[in-house]
């Protein structure tokens, strides 16, 4: 397939964890449009196969594998599958995380079991996926690892202990790995998305709450929230040769959310709430 992107990934092999839908789906599609062969690694194999079909329909190359990023064995299998299919790995995107209810609670509310489960999903999976992929990337002469963090790794929200801690740890791990493996030709960067309206989030949160969505959009200097393709575009760039002198950085893809002075921002939020009393807010702290 001829590359349909300003950044050319033709001949490269990419793994995207959680690559079936949402942010991961956007990354998988954009990687394929740029010419990469994509292994869509996801716990939801049915949806992963649909993403593969969509890639094939546009002339791309992709395959799906069912993995649980909480399983070391599954992550090893994922790395091996890419080698069996295409003989190499050039790009690893550590994206997968199930945020079903992991964001709620501070240190007093979060149980020991919940802490260990969430940190394993948020942090240990990134460590393990990278650990198993790095020797393969190095064998091929280098490559790119892109870790999906969040604006929540840069700025903290109340009562979200495990998520904020985990996403901040991903940024620290990104920097550490960039130092350790740069001499092998491996670059490691993170992306910090703002609010991304995925298929699931739209259906569960915004479909019946346009006022609440408008509130979120107005928090951003660009006056819109993000879509999965916004993160896909950033991941393709960071994986491309055009980014060959960029490593160890956490790139906010957030429409300017994190550049705002918070005290002014808070006043704007209060004004909107007063003017739109029927808008339903999705978070309770």
C-alpha positions in Angstrom: 0.0 0.0 0.0 1.3 3.4 -0.9 1.7 5.6 2.3 -1.2 7.9 2.9 0.7 9.8 5.5 3.3 12.6 5.5 5.5 10.2 7.6 6.6 7.0 5.9 6.6 3.8 7.9 6.8 1.5 4.9 8.7 -1.7 5.7 8.3 -1.3 9.4 6.5 -3.6 11.8 4.5 -2.2 14.6 2.8 -3.7 17.7 0.0 -1.8 19.3 -1.3 -3.0 22.6 -5.0 -2.3 23.2 -5.0 -1.7 19.4 -8.6 -2.8 18.7 -10.5 0.4 19.4 -10.4 3.8 21.1 -7.0 5.4 21.2 -5.3 2.1 20.3 -7.6 1.7 17.3 -6.7 5.2 16.0 -3.0 4.4 16.4 -3.4 1.0 14.6 -5.2 2.7 11.7 -2.7 5.6 11.4 0.3 3.2 11.6 -1.2 1.2 8.7 -2.0 4.2 6.6 1.7 5.2 7.0 2.7 1.9 5.6 3.6 -0.2 8.6 2.6 -3.8 9.2 0.5 -3.7 12.4 0.0 -6.4 15.0 -3.2 -5.4 16.8 -2.8 -6.9 20.3 -5.9 -6.7 22.4 -7.9 -8.6 24.9 -11.0 -8.2 22.7 -10.1 -10.4 19.7 -13.4 -9.9 17.9 -13.0 -6.2 17.8 -9.3 -6.5 17.0 -10.2 -8.6 13.9 -12.6 -5.9 12.8 -9.8 -3.4 13.0 -7.6 -5.7 10.9 -10.4 -6.0 8.3 -10.6 -2.2 8.2 -6.9 -2.0 7.6 -6.9 -4.6 4.9 -9.9 -2.8 3.2 -7.7 0.3 2.7 -4.8 -1.8 1.3 -2.8 -2.2 4.5 -1.3 -5.2 6.3 -2.3 -6.2 9.8 -3.0 -9.2 12.0 -4.7 -9.6 15.4 -3.7 -11.5 18.5 -5.6 -11.9 21.8 -3.5 -10.8 24.8 -4.0 -9.7 28.3 -1.2 -7.1 29.1 -1.4 -8.3 32.8 0.1 -11.6 31.7 3.8 -11.9 31.2 3.3 -15.0 29.0 0.9 -13.2 26.8 3.3 -10.3 26.2 6.0 -12.7 25.3 3.7 -14.5 22.9 2.8 -11.1 21.3 6.5 -10.3 20.6 7.0 -13.8 19.2 4.0 -13.5 17.0 5.2 -10.4 15.3 8.6 -12.1 14.6 6.8 -15.2 13.2 4.6 -13.1 11.0 7.1 -10.5 9.7 10.6 -11.4 11.0 11.2 -8.2 13.0 9.8 -5.5 15.2 10.5 -1.8 14.7 7.8 -0.1 16.7 6.1 -0.9 20.0 3.2 1.2 21.3 2.3 0.4 24.9 -1.3 1.6 25.0 -3.5 -0.9 26.7 -5.2 -0.2 30.0 -8.7 -0.9 31.2 -9.9 2.2 33.1 -13.3 0.8 34.0 -13.2 1.9 37.7 -9.5 2.3 38.4 -9.5 6.1 38.7 -11.6 6.5 41.8 -10.2 7.0 45.3 -7.3 8.3 47.3 -4.8 6.4 49.5 -7.5 5.9 52.2 -10.1 4.5 49.8 -8.0 2.4 47.4 -7.6 -1.2 48.7 -4.2 -3.0 48.6 -5.6 -5.4 46.0 -6.9 -2.5 43.8 -3.5 -0.7 44.0 -1.6 -3.8 42.9 -4.0 -4.6 40.1 -4.1 -1.0 38.7 -0.3 -0.5 38.9 0.3 -3.8 37.2 -2.0 -2.8 34.4 -0.7 0.8 34.1 3.0 0.4 34.8 4.2 -3.2 34.9 2.6 -4.0 31.5 4.7 -1.2 30.0 7.8 -2.5 31.6 7.2 -6.1 30.6 6.2 -5.3 27.0 9.3 -3.2 26.5 11.5 -5.7 28.2 10.5 -8.5 25.8 10.5 -6.2 22.7 13.8 -4.3 23.2 16.1 -7.2 22.3 14.2 -7.7 19.0 14.3 -4.0 18.2 18.0 -3.9 19.0 18.7 -7.0 16.8 17.1 -5.1 13.9 19.2 -2.1 14.4 16.9 -0.1 16.6 13.4 1.3 16.6 10.8 3.3 18.5 8.8 2.7 21.7 5.9 4.9 22.3 4.2 4.8 25.7 0.7 6.2 26.1 0.7 8.3 29.3 -1.9 11.1 29.9 -2.2 14.7 30.9 -3.0 13.0 34.2 0.7 12.0 34.3 1.6 15.7 34.2 -1.1 17.3 36.4 -2.9 15.6 39.2 -6.7 15.2 39.8 -8.3 14.5 43.2 -9.3 11.0 44.2 -7.5 9.3 41.3 -4.5 7.9 43.1 -3.7 4.8 41.0 -4.3 6.4 37.6 -2.3 9.6 38.3 0.5 7.6 39.9 0.6 5.1 37.1 0.6 7.6 34.2 3.3 9.7 36.0 5.4 6.5 36.4 5.0 5.8 32.6 6.7 9.2 31.9 9.5 8.4 34.3 10.0 5.0 32.8 10.0 6.5 29.3 12.9 8.8 30.3 14.8 6.0 32.0 14.5 3.6 29.0 15.5 6.4 26.6 18.8 6.8 28.5 19.4 3.1 28.8 18.7 2.1 25.2 19.6 5.0 23.0 23.0 3.5 22.3 21.1 0.6 20.8 19.3 2.9 18.3 16.1 2.6 20.3 14.2 5.8 21.0 11.5 5.9 23.7 8.9 8.6 24.0 5.5 9.1 25.7 2.3 10.7 24.5 0.1 12.5 27.0 -3.4 12.7 25.6 -6.0 15.2 26.8 -9.7 14.1 26.8 -10.1 11.8 23.8 -13.7 11.0 22.8 -13.5 7.4 21.8 -16.3 5.2 20.6 -16.9 3.9 24.1 -16.7 7.3 25.9 -19.1 8.9 23.5 -21.7 6.2 24.0 -21.3 6.0 27.8 -20.7 9.7 28.6 -21.5 12.2 25.9 -24.2 10.8 23.5 -27.0 12.0 25.8 -25.2 14.9 27.4 -24.2 17.4 24.7 -24.1 20.2 27.3 -21.5 18.3 29.3 -19.4 17.7 26.2 -19.6 21.4 25.3 -18.3 22.1 28.8 -15.3 19.9 28.1 -14.7 21.4 24.7 -14.6 24.9 26.1 -11.9 23.9 28.5 -9.5 23.5 25.6 -7.9 26.5 23.9 -8.6 24.9 20.5 -12.3 24.5 21.6 -12.6 20.9 20.9 -11.8 17.6 22.6 -9.6 15.0 20.9 -10.3 12.0 18.7 -8.2 8.7 18.5 -6.7 9.8 15.2 -5.0 12.8 17.0 -3.0 10.3 19.1 -2.4 8.1 16.1 -0.9 11.0 14.2 1.5 11.8 17.1 2.5 8.1 17.4 3.3 7.8 13.7 5.4 11.0 13.9 7.4 9.8 16.9 7.9 6.4 15.2 9.2 8.0 12.0 12.7 8.8 10.8 11.7 12.5 11.0 11.7 12.1 14.8 15.1 10.4 14.9 16.6 13.1 17.2 13.7 13.0 19.7 13.8 10.6 22.7 12.9 10.7 26.3 10.1 13.2 25.9 6.5 13.3 27.0 4.5 15.0 24.3 1.2 16.5 25.3 -1.5 16.0 22.7 -4.1 18.0 24.5 -5.3 20.9 22.5 -3.5 23.3 24.9 -5.2 22.0 28.1 -2.1 21.9 30.2 -0.7 25.3 29.3 -3.5 27.2 31.1 -3.2 29.1 34.4 -5.4 27.1 36.7 -7.0 29.9 38.8 -8.3 31.6 35.6 -9.4 28.3 34.3 -11.4 27.5 37.4 -13.3 30.8 37.1 -14.2 30.0 33.5 -15.5 26.6 34.6 -17.6 28.1 37.4 -19.1 30.6 34.9 -20.0 27.9 32.5 -21.7 25.8 35.2 -23.7 28.8 36.3 -24.8 29.6 32.8 -25.6 26.0 31.9 -27.2 24.4 35.0 -28.6 21.4 33.1 -25.1 20.3 31.9 -24.2 17.0 33.6 -20.6 16.6 34.7 -19.1 13.1 34.3 -16.7 13.1 37.3 -17.5 13.2 41.0 -14.6 13.9 43.4 
